Amino acid sequence: MPTVVKCPTCQKPVEWTAASTFRPFCSERCKLIDLGEWASEKYAIPVKSEIDPQLLDELGYDEDEFFKDPTNN
């Protein structure tokens, strides 16, 4: 029995088989809707945007030198 997952866009059941061309999506339309959400930055992978200056001090790095643009001498 094949595994069944829900389409991330519309929640329809989708069989996880080679015949399901757009898996995990149910259709190309749902796949493109999801791609559009990523492109418009509605979805994002969270990242820690700041390096802890105290940690840089502990490691012996100068914060100004650490963030210096290497292409700008």
Number of C-alpha atoms within 10 A of each C-alpha: 4 8 9 13 16 16 19 16 16 12 12 14 15 20 19 17 12 8 8 13 12 16 19 20 25 22 17 12 12 18 17 13 13 16 13 13 12 13 11 9 10 9 12 10 6 6 6 6 6 6 10 10 12 11 11 13 11 8 9 9 13 12 15 8 9 10 9 11 9 8 5 5 5
